[in-house]
Amino acid sequence: MTDDVWRRQEIESPCVKLCMLSPQSGICVGCFRTGEEIGRWSTYSPEQRQDIMAALPEREGLLAKRSGGRNARLKRQRSARRNQT
């Protein structure tokens, strides 16, 4: 079964299914959205979603850097996603 049935012509969520809000910044370590943005994503207009998506790369620097497998895996996933667009 594929997710094609559920695809819509709108900006998709940047979620990478590694959901955890950083206690220091309040930003998800997987997608870099705030808890409020995550909770309200389905109610945002396409313009609001685009604005949030544009801000996400800058937010990565707000998180404390860790070394190890998880950061490398996240980096690969983001890179693969950027290459798809």
Biopython code that builds the backbone (N, CA, C, O; Angstrom):
import numpy as np
from Bio.PDB.StructureBuilder import StructureBuilder

atoms = [
    (1, "MET", "N", (0.841, -1.175, 0.000)),
    (1, "MET", "CA", (0.000, 0.000, 0.000)),
    (1, "MET", "C", (0.889, 1.243, 0.000)),
    (1, "MET", "O", (1.883, 1.298, 0.724)),
    (2, "THR", "N", (0.542, 2.209, -0.788)),
    (2, "THR", "CA", (1.313, 3.441, -0.848)),
    (2, "THR", "C", (0.518, 4.582, -0.243)),
    (2, "THR", "O", (-0.680, 4.466, 0.017)),
    (3, "ASP", "N", (1.213, 5.684, -0.028)),
    (3, "ASP", "CA", (0.575, 6.874, 0.524)),
    (3, "ASP", "C", (0.032, 7.786, -0.565)),
    (3, "ASP", "O", (-0.416, 8.892, -0.266)),
    (4, "ASP", "N", (0.061, 7.347, -1.834)),
    (4, "ASP", "CA", (-0.383, 8.194, -2.931)),
    (4, "ASP", "C", (-1.826, 8.659, -2.776)),
    (4, "ASP", "O", (-2.171, 9.761, -3.203)),
    (5, "VAL", "N", (-2.656, 7.844, -2.179)),
    (5, "VAL", "CA", (-4.060, 8.204, -1.989)),
    (5, "VAL", "C", (-4.179, 9.449, -1.121)),
    (5, "VAL", "O", (-5.103, 10.244, -1.295)),
    (6, "TRP", "N", (-3.257, 9.619, -0.199)),
    (6, "TRP", "CA", (-3.337, 10.711, 0.763)),
    (6, "TRP", "C", (-2.566, 11.951, 0.322)),
    (6, "TRP", "O", (-2.601, 12.968, 1.015)),
    (7, "ARG", "N", (-1.884, 11.894, -0.791)),
    (7, "ARG", "CA", (-1.118, 13.051, -1.273)),
    (7, "ARG", "C", (-2.057, 14.156, -1.739)),
    (7, "ARG", "O", (-3.078, 13.896, -2.375)),
    (8, "ARG", "N", (-1.698, 15.386, -1.414)),
    (8, "ARG", "CA", (-2.481, 16.539, -1.828)),
    (8, "ARG", "C", (-1.541, 17.556, -2.457)),
    (8, "ARG", "O", (-0.323, 17.478, -2.292)),
    (9, "GLN", "N", (-2.105, 18.491, -3.166)),
    (9, "GLN", "CA", (-1.327, 19.533, -3.808)),
    (9, "GLN", "C", (-1.104, 20.683, -2.823)),
    (9, "GLN", "O", (-1.632, 21.780, -3.006)),
    (10, "GLU", "N", (-0.335, 20.426, -1.800)),
    (10, "GLU", "CA", (-0.013, 21.460, -0.820)),
    (10, "GLU", "C", (1.358, 21.145, -0.242)),
    (10, "GLU", "O", (1.916, 20.071, -0.467)),
    (11, "ILE", "N", (1.876, 22.083, 0.490)),
    (11, "ILE", "CA", (3.186, 21.898, 1.095)),
    (11, "ILE", "C", (3.086, 20.810, 2.150)),
    (11, "ILE", "O", (2.275, 20.894, 3.073)),
    (12, "GLU", "N", (3.918, 19.789, 2.003)),
    (12, "GLU", "CA", (3.884, 18.680, 2.949)),
    (12, "GLU", "C", (4.613, 19.051, 4.233)),
    (12, "GLU", "O", (5.393, 20.002, 4.276)),
    (13, "SER", "N", (4.345, 18.297, 5.246)),
    (13, "SER", "CA", (4.996, 18.491, 6.533)),
    (13, "SER", "C", (6.476, 18.142, 6.421)),
    (13, "SER", "O", (6.833, 17.199, 5.714)),
    (14, "PRO", "N", (7.343, 18.887, 7.105)),
    (14, "PRO", "CA", (8.765, 18.564, 7.097)),
    (14, "PRO", "C", (9.124, 17.465, 8.098)),
    (14, "PRO", "O", (10.304, 17.191, 8.317)),
    (15, "CYS", "N", (8.132, 16.845, 8.696)),
    (15, "CYS", "CA", (8.366, 15.822, 9.717)),
    (15, "CYS", "C", (9.209, 14.675, 9.161)),
    (15, "CYS", "O", (8.954, 14.175, 8.066)),
    (16, "VAL", "N", (10.226, 14.265, 9.943)),
    (16, "VAL", "CA", (11.058, 13.119, 9.577)),
    (16, "VAL", "C", (10.856, 11.964, 10.557)),
    (16, "VAL", "O", (11.633, 11.010, 10.577)),
    (17, "LYS", "N", (9.802, 12.064, 11.368)),
    (17, "LYS", "CA", (9.400, 11.025, 12.321)),
    (17, "LYS", "C", (10.458, 10.756, 13.392)),
    (17, "LYS", "O", (10.610, 9.630, 13.864)),
    (18, "LEU", "N", (11.187, 11.813, 13.765)),
    (18, "LEU", "CA", (12.093, 11.781, 14.909)),
    (18, "LEU", "C", (11.678, 12.945, 15.805)),
    (18, "LEU", "O", (12.367, 13.961, 15.893)),
    (19, "CYS", "N", (10.556, 12.774, 16.454)),
    (19, "CYS", "CA", (9.910, 13.872, 17.166)),
    (19, "CYS", "C", (10.374, 13.967, 18.613)),
    (19, "CYS", "O", (10.135, 13.072, 19.424)),
    (20, "MET", "N", (11.038, 15.067, 18.914)),
    (20, "MET", "CA", (11.454, 15.349, 20.278)),
    (20, "MET", "C", (11.773, 16.839, 20.359)),
    (20, "MET", "O", (12.638, 17.336, 19.638)),
    (21, "LEU", "N", (11.077, 17.538, 21.231)),
    (21, "LEU", "CA", (11.342, 18.960, 21.391)),
    (21, "LEU", "C", (12.540, 19.157, 22.299)),
    (21, "LEU", "O", (12.614, 18.577, 23.383)),
    (22, "SER", "N", (13.468, 19.971, 21.854)),
    (22, "SER", "CA", (14.636, 20.311, 22.663)),
    (22, "SER", "C", (14.176, 21.151, 23.849)),
    (22, "SER", "O", (13.488, 22.154, 23.658)),
    (23, "PRO", "N", (14.542, 20.762, 25.072)),
    (23, "PRO", "CA", (14.111, 21.551, 26.230)),
    (23, "PRO", "C", (14.721, 22.952, 26.243)),
    (23, "PRO", "O", (14.123, 23.879, 26.789)),
    (24, "GLN", "N", (15.895, 23.114, 25.651)),
    (24, "GLN", "CA", (16.552, 24.427, 25.640)),
    (24, "GLN", "C", (15.897, 25.386, 24.651)),
    (24, "GLN", "O", (15.676, 26.554, 24.973)),
    (25, "SER", "N", (15.586, 24.903, 23.457)),
    (25, "SER", "CA", (15.097, 25.802, 22.407)),
    (25, "SER", "C", (13.607, 25.678, 22.125)),
    (25, "SER", "O", (13.009, 26.595, 21.562)),
    (26, "GLY", "N", (12.991, 24.548, 22.511)),
    (26, "GLY", "CA", (11.592, 24.313, 22.187)),
    (26, "GLY", "C", (11.378, 23.949, 20.734)),
    (26, "GLY", "O", (10.254, 24.011, 20.235)),
    (27, "ILE", "N", (12.453, 23.567, 20.046)),
    (27, "ILE", "CA", (12.403, 23.215, 18.634)),
    (27, "ILE", "C", (12.559, 21.708, 18.494)),
    (27, "ILE", "O", (13.364, 21.096, 19.196)),
    (28, "CYS", "N", (11.793, 21.111, 17.591)),
    (28, "CYS", "CA", (11.892, 19.673, 17.343)),
    (28, "CYS", "C", (13.267, 19.359, 16.747)),
    (28, "CYS", "O", (13.712, 20.031, 15.816)),
    (29, "VAL", "N", (13.924, 18.354, 17.276)),
    (29, "VAL", "CA", (15.253, 17.989, 16.781)),
    (29, "VAL", "C", (15.185, 17.310, 15.418)),
    (29, "VAL", "O", (16.209, 17.186, 14.745)),
    (30, "GLY", "N", (14.008, 16.870, 15.000)),
    (30, "GLY", "CA", (13.869, 16.224, 13.703)),
    (30, "GLY", "C", (13.530, 17.185, 12.579)),
    (30, "GLY", "O", (14.158, 17.140, 11.522)),
    (31, "CYS", "N", (12.545, 18.056, 12.788)),
    (31, "CYS", "CA", (12.072, 18.919, 11.697)),
    (31, "CYS", "C", (12.316, 20.403, 11.941)),
    (31, "CYS", "O", (12.118, 21.210, 11.033)),
    (32, "PHE", "N", (12.740, 20.780, 13.139)),
    (32, "PHE", "CA", (13.062, 22.157, 13.513)),
    (32, "PHE", "C", (11.852, 23.076, 13.646)),
    (32, "PHE", "O", (12.001, 24.297, 13.659)),
    (33, "ARG", "N", (10.650, 22.495, 13.744)),
    (33, "ARG", "CA", (9.476, 23.319, 14.006)),
    (33, "ARG", "C", (9.271, 23.434, 15.508)),
    (33, "ARG", "O", (9.764, 22.611, 16.280)),
    (34, "THR", "N", (8.539, 24.464, 15.913)),
    (34, "THR", "CA", (8.177, 24.599, 17.319)),
    (34, "THR", "C", (6.991, 23.680, 17.595)),
    (34, "THR", "O", (6.339, 23.205, 16.665)),
    (35, "GLY", "N", (6.717, 23.435, 18.855)),
    (35, "GLY", "CA", (5.564, 22.623, 19.220)),
    (35, "GLY", "C", (4.266, 23.220, 18.709)),
    (35, "GLY", "O", (3.376, 22.490, 18.273)),
    (36, "GLU", "N", (4.152, 24.535, 18.759)),
    (36, "GLU", "CA", (2.946, 25.199, 18.258)),
    (36, "GLU", "C", (2.807, 25.003, 16.750)),
    (36, "GLU", "O", (1.713, 24.728, 16.259)),
    (37, "GLU", "N", (3.902, 25.143, 16.018)),
    (37, "GLU", "CA", (3.850, 24.957, 14.568)),
    (37, "GLU", "C", (3.459, 23.527, 14.203)),
    (37, "GLU", "O", (2.707, 23.303, 13.255)),
    (38, "ILE", "N", (3.967, 22.577, 14.952)),
    (38, "ILE", "CA", (3.630, 21.172, 14.709)),
    (38, "ILE", "C", (2.139, 20.959, 14.947)),
    (38, "ILE", "O", (1.454, 20.341, 14.132)),
    (39, "GLY", "N", (1.648, 21.469, 16.056)),
    (39, "GLY", "CA", (0.246, 21.275, 16.411)),
    (39, "GLY", "C", (-0.734, 21.974, 15.480)),
    (39, "GLY", "O", (-1.851, 21.498, 15.282)),
    (40, "ARG", "N", (-0.325, 23.091, 14.913)),
    (40, "ARG", "CA", (-1.233, 23.873, 14.066)),
    (40, "ARG", "C", (-0.977, 23.689, 12.566)),
    (40, "ARG", "O", (-1.632, 24.330, 11.744)),
    (41, "TRP", "N", (-0.034, 22.823, 12.208)),
    (41, "TRP", "CA", (0.368, 22.682, 10.809)),
    (41, "TRP", "C", (-0.821, 22.510, 9.862)),
    (41, "TRP", "O", (-0.864, 23.138, 8.804)),
    (42, "SER", "N", (-1.772, 21.674, 10.229)),
    (42, "SER", "CA", (-2.891, 21.397, 9.329)),
    (42, "SER", "C", (-3.830, 22.592, 9.158)),
    (42, "SER", "O", (-4.637, 22.615, 8.229)),
    (43, "THR", "N", (-3.733, 23.575, 10.038)),
    (43, "THR", "CA", (-4.602, 24.750, 9.930)),
    (43, "THR", "C", (-3.940, 25.910, 9.199)),
    (43, "THR", "O", (-4.606, 26.895, 8.878)),
    (44, "TYR", "N", (-2.642, 25.809, 8.930)),
    (44, "TYR", "CA", (-1.924, 26.909, 8.282)),
    (44, "TYR", "C", (-2.236, 26.989, 6.798)),
    (44, "TYR", "O", (-2.482, 25.977, 6.142)),
    (45, "SER", "N", (-2.223, 28.191, 6.291)),
    (45, "SER", "CA", (-2.394, 28.412, 4.851)),
    (45, "SER", "C", (-1.094, 27.994, 4.144)),
    (45, "SER", "O", (-0.054, 27.866, 4.791)),
    (46, "PRO", "N", (-1.148, 27.785, 2.837)),
    (46, "PRO", "CA", (0.081, 27.463, 2.104)),
    (46, "PRO", "C", (1.173, 28.521, 2.298)),
    (46, "PRO", "O", (2.354, 28.185, 2.375)),
    (47, "GLU", "N", (0.787, 29.779, 2.377)),
    (47, "GLU", "CA", (1.768, 30.855, 2.569)),
    (47, "GLU", "C", (2.426, 30.751, 3.939)),
    (47, "GLU", "O", (3.636, 30.937, 4.065)),
    (48, "GLN", "N", (1.631, 30.454, 4.968)),
    (48, "GLN", "CA", (2.191, 30.294, 6.313)),
    (48, "GLN", "C", (3.145, 29.102, 6.361)),
    (48, "GLN", "O", (4.210, 29.180, 6.974)),
    (49, "ARG", "N", (2.768, 28.017, 5.726)),
    (49, "ARG", "CA", (3.632, 26.834, 5.684)),
    (49, "ARG", "C", (4.938, 27.147, 4.962)),
    (49, "ARG", "O", (6.012, 26.736, 5.403)),
    (50, "GLN", "N", (4.844, 27.872, 3.858)),
    (50, "GLN", "CA", (6.051, 28.225, 3.105)),
    (50, "GLN", "C", (6.977, 29.093, 3.948)),
    (50, "GLN", "O", (8.194, 28.908, 3.917)),
    (51, "ASP", "N", (6.423, 30.028, 4.693)),
    (51, "ASP", "CA", (7.233, 30.878, 5.567)),
    (51, "ASP", "C", (7.960, 30.042, 6.615)),
    (51, "ASP", "O", (9.140, 30.264, 6.886)),
    (52, "ILE", "N", (7.256, 29.089, 7.197)),
    (52, "ILE", "CA", (7.871, 28.222, 8.210)),
    (52, "ILE", "C", (8.963, 27.372, 7.564)),
    (52, "ILE", "O", (10.060, 27.251, 8.109)),
    (53, "MET", "N", (8.671, 26.787, 6.414)),
    (53, "MET", "CA", (9.657, 25.952, 5.724)),
    (53, "MET", "C", (10.921, 26.748, 5.408)),
    (53, "MET", "O", (12.028, 26.218, 5.507)),
    (54, "ALA", "N", (10.766, 28.006, 5.032)),
    (54, "ALA", "CA", (11.913, 28.850, 4.706)),
    (54, "ALA", "C", (12.778, 29.133, 5.929)),
    (54, "ALA", "O", (13.986, 29.337, 5.803)),
    (55, "ALA", "N", (12.167, 29.146, 7.111)),
    (55, "ALA", "CA", (12.897, 29.441, 8.343)),
    (55, "ALA", "C", (13.606, 28.224, 8.938)),
    (55, "ALA", "O", (14.495, 28.385, 9.775)),
    (56, "LEU", "N", (13.236, 27.021, 8.530)),
    (56, "LEU", "CA", (13.765, 25.814, 9.159)),
    (56, "LEU", "C", (15.276, 25.660, 9.061)),
    (56, "LEU", "O", (15.888, 25.293, 10.064)),
    (57, "PRO", "N", (15.923, 25.912, 7.928)),
    (57, "PRO", "CA", (17.378, 25.728, 7.875)),
    (57, "PRO", "C", (18.144, 26.577, 8.892)),
    (57, "PRO", "O", (19.158, 26.132, 9.431)),
    (58, "GLU", "N", (17.671, 27.784, 9.152)),
    (58, "GLU", "CA", (18.324, 28.655, 10.129)),
    (58, "GLU", "C", (18.185, 28.119, 11.558)),
    (58, "GLU", "O", (19.056, 28.343, 12.399)),
    (59, "ARG", "N", (17.104, 27.424, 11.819)),
    (59, "ARG", "CA", (16.845, 26.926, 13.175)),
    (59, "ARG", "C", (17.760, 25.774, 13.566)),
    (59, "ARG", "O", (17.976, 25.527, 14.752)),
    (60, "GLU", "N", (18.291, 25.077, 12.590)),
    (60, "GLU", "CA", (19.163, 23.946, 12.902)),
    (60, "GLU", "C", (20.325, 24.399, 13.792)),
    (60, "GLU", "O", (20.749, 23.666, 14.686)),
    (61, "GLY", "N", (20.826, 25.589, 13.548)),
    (61, "GLY", "CA", (21.936, 26.112, 14.337)),
    (61, "GLY", "C", (21.574, 26.444, 15.776)),
    (61, "GLY", "O", (22.465, 26.624, 16.606)),
    (62, "LEU", "N", (20.282, 26.528, 16.091)),
    (62, "LEU", "CA", (19.855, 26.824, 17.451)),
    (62, "LEU", "C", (19.923, 25.612, 18.370)),
    (62, "LEU", "O", (19.867, 25.746, 19.593)),
    (63, "LEU", "N", (20.043, 24.434, 17.775)),
    (63, "LEU", "CA", (20.111, 23.210, 18.577)),
    (63, "LEU", "C", (21.548, 22.895, 18.943)),
    (63, "LEU", "O", (22.465, 23.110, 18.150)),
    (64, "ALA", "N", (21.736, 22.386, 20.147)),
    (64, "ALA", "CA", (23.066, 21.967, 20.579)),
    (64, "ALA", "C", (23.516, 20.808, 19.700)),
    (64, "ALA", "O", (22.766, 19.859, 19.473)),
    (65, "LYS", "N", (24.737, 20.896, 19.211)),
    (65, "LYS", "CA", (25.260, 19.851, 18.335)),
    (65, "LYS", "C", (25.710, 18.655, 19.154)),
    (65, "LYS", "O", (26.316, 18.787, 20.217)),
    (66, "ARG", "N", (25.391, 17.482, 18.622)),
    (66, "ARG", "CA", (25.839, 16.230, 19.222)),
    (66, "ARG", "C", (26.595, 15.462, 18.165)),
    (66, "ARG", "O", (26.324, 15.600, 16.973)),
    (67, "SER", "N", (27.531, 14.664, 18.593)),
    (67, "SER", "CA", (28.186, 13.789, 17.630)),
    (67, "SER", "C", (27.603, 12.400, 17.799)),
    (67, "SER", "O", (27.152, 12.033, 18.883)),
    (68, "GLY", "N", (27.613, 11.646, 16.742)),
    (68, "GLY", "CA", (27.087, 10.296, 16.824)),
    (68, "GLY", "C", (26.195, 9.954, 15.656)),
    (68, "GLY", "O", (26.016, 10.759, 14.742)),
    (69, "GLY", "N", (25.640, 8.771, 15.684)),
    (69, "GLY", "CA", (24.878, 8.224, 14.576)),
    (69, "GLY", "C", (23.596, 8.957, 14.265)),
    (69, "GLY", "O", (23.235, 9.090, 13.096)),
    (70, "ARG", "N", (22.905, 9.432, 15.267)),
    (70, "ARG", "CA", (21.605, 10.055, 15.028)),
    (70, "ARG", "C", (21.748, 11.340, 14.214)),
    (70, "ARG", "O", (20.986, 11.567, 13.274)),
    (71, "ASN", "N", (22.727, 12.184, 14.574)),
    (71, "ASN", "CA", (22.919, 13.419, 13.815)),
    (71, "ASN", "C", (23.285, 13.133, 12.373)),
    (71, "ASN", "O", (22.801, 13.808, 11.464)),
    (72, "ALA", "N", (24.122, 12.153, 12.154)),
    (72, "ALA", "CA", (24.499, 11.798, 10.788)),
    (72, "ALA", "C", (23.287, 11.290, 10.009)),
    (72, "ALA", "O", (23.127, 11.617, 8.833)),
    (73, "ARG", "N", (22.445, 10.506, 10.643)),
    (73, "ARG", "CA", (21.250, 9.979, 9.991)),
    (73, "ARG", "C", (20.289, 11.118, 9.641)),
    (73, "ARG", "O", (19.725, 11.136, 8.547)),
    (74, "LEU", "N", (20.102, 12.058, 10.556)),
    (74, "LEU", "CA", (19.238, 13.205, 10.284)),
    (74, "LEU", "C", (19.778, 14.025, 9.125)),
    (74, "LEU", "O", (19.018, 14.468, 8.264)),
    (75, "LYS", "N", (21.079, 14.228, 9.102)),
    (75, "LYS", "CA", (21.695, 15.011, 8.039)),
    (75, "LYS", "C", (21.488, 14.337, 6.683)),
    (75, "LYS", "O", (21.189, 15.010, 5.697)),
    (76, "ARG", "N", (21.643, 13.029, 6.629)),
    (76, "ARG", "CA", (21.429, 12.295, 5.379)),
    (76, "ARG", "C", (19.974, 12.398, 4.931)),
    (76, "ARG", "O", (19.705, 12.573, 3.743)),
    (77, "GLN", "N", (19.035, 12.292, 5.867)),
    (77, "GLN", "CA", (17.617, 12.373, 5.512)),
    (77, "GLN", "C", (17.278, 13.750, 4.957)),
    (77, "GLN", "O", (16.554, 13.863, 3.967)),
    (78, "ARG", "N", (17.797, 14.792, 5.591)),
    (78, "ARG", "CA", (17.517, 16.148, 5.109)),
    (78, "ARG", "C", (18.131, 16.370, 3.738)),
    (78, "ARG", "O", (17.513, 16.978, 2.863)),
    (79, "SER", "N", (19.339, 15.879, 3.556)),
    (79, "SER", "CA", (20.007, 16.029, 2.264)),
    (79, "SER", "C", (19.237, 15.304, 1.165)),
    (79, "SER", "O", (19.064, 15.832, 0.066)),
    (80, "ALA", "N", (18.782, 14.107, 1.464)),
    (80, "ALA", "CA", (18.011, 13.335, 0.477)),
    (80, "ALA", "C", (16.715, 14.068, 0.135)),
    (80, "ALA", "O", (16.310, 14.105, -1.027)),
    (81, "ARG", "N", (16.065, 14.650, 1.144)),
    (81, "ARG", "CA", (14.812, 15.362, 0.917)),
    (81, "ARG", "C", (15.050, 16.600, 0.058)),
    (81, "ARG", "O", (14.248, 16.904, -0.825)),
    (82, "ARG", "N", (16.154, 17.322, 0.312)),
    (82, "ARG", "CA", (16.458, 18.511, -0.495)),
    (82, "ARG", "C", (16.731, 18.127, -1.943)),
    (82, "ARG", "O", (16.359, 18.862, -2.859)),
    (83, "ASN", "N", (17.366, 17.001, -2.156)),
    (83, "ASN", "CA", (17.680, 16.551, -3.509)),
    (83, "ASN", "C", (16.455, 16.112, -4.279)),
    (83, "ASN", "O", (16.486, 16.059, -5.508)),
    (84, "GLN", "N", (15.374, 15.794, -3.582)),
    (84, "GLN", "CA", (14.136, 15.373, -4.240)),
    (84, "GLN", "C", (13.386, 16.556, -4.846)),
    (84, "GLN", "O", (12.614, 16.390, -5.790)),
    (85, "THR", "N", (13.614, 17.737, -4.306)),
    (85, "THR", "CA", (12.876, 18.922, -4.787)),
    (85, "THR", "C", (13.604, 19.627, -5.886)),
    (85, "THR", "O", (13.122, 20.637, -6.398)),
]
sb = StructureBuilder()
sb.init_structure("model")
sb.init_model(0)
sb.init_chain("A")
sb.init_seg("    ")
for serial, (resi, resn, name, xyz) in enumerate(atoms, 1):
    if name == "N":
        sb.init_residue(resn, " ", resi, " ")
    sb.init_atom(name, np.array(xyz, "f"), 0.0, 1.0, " ", f" {name:<3s}", serial, name[0])
structure = sb.get_structure()
